Amino acid sequence: MANKNLNNAKIAKKDEFYTQLTDIERELQHYWQHFRDKVVLCNCDDPYESNFFKYFALRFNQLGLKKLICTCYNGSPVQGNELMIDFGDFDDEPKKIAYKVEITEVKDLNGDGAVDLSDVQYLLKNDKNVLSTLRTGDFRDPECIELLKQADIVVTNPPFSLFREYVGQLMKYGKKFLIVGNQGAIIYKEIFPYVINNQIWLGYGFKGGATHFFSPYEDIATAGDHKKDMIRVSGVHWFTNLEIPKRNEFIDLVCRYSPEEYPQFDNYDAINVNKTADIPCDYDGLMGVPITFLDKYSPEQFEIIWQASGNTRASAPSSVLEAVGYHAHPEDRGGCGVVKGKRQYSRILIRNKHPQKI
């Protein structure tokens, strides 16, 4: 139900799903070394609601940031009540205004001996150079692109209905990033080439491969186990191009190949592997593994060749289709792997760089 609702939200262009602070803290603990003296941009984040803004504002000094920039777009449906800041001369409520916040230092402004959210609130209220309006706040607006050009690292939960376009912009401007996305985006024809070329990979991920997002949409947050004002979404992940230790960790392979355990695809010169843990240690040919494999993928251990999914026939170069031995099958619906006449879920076609000798 949760993923069905999320898909409905994508169709309706309802993109306001806010990440919990605990999820941000759990992931960001692995990246601290990347942020010192860097400009961080959160360009899909209302500072009045965004936990990304809260995270970086509260840890500005710990991380040694040079600058923090946050922007929100015009007409956000989220009520601005997190910091409860008076907009002074503005006639409209915060949710109706596109604006940016630029912070270059966070001090103990209220003199209580600690730097906390009250200091950030005081800063936004009293420093007129920190907060200003934008035309639209849309990440595609030229005004926001200029802010992107200033940034060293982008960290946010972008609109899932615009994920392809959002990632394309990050790559165009050569930005480092850590963003939230649906794991299924891996097989998008616009995203997968970046994965193959080791330009994008998966971070450490959400606990259990799922999380609850804050959501303002009553017609969307209807999952059976949803909390108040939240929706549970499975299959979400962190996408990044920041180096992390897990990228160098090999999978401990304990299984051995046998034709009975690993049948050949009907339409690929590859064997089918149903679980990442079942990858045989001694097979040197092509293997089709679940897309969840990418959560454990090390480019030192494996080579990604392509994917076997419903858009393979349309997205893969003819040379790749030839290399993986693809031939159309009436059940493959554009390229999904077929085993004994039965279509499989999407697969990543890989090769072990270091197969064990028999």
Disulfide bonds with the S-S distance in Angstrom:
none
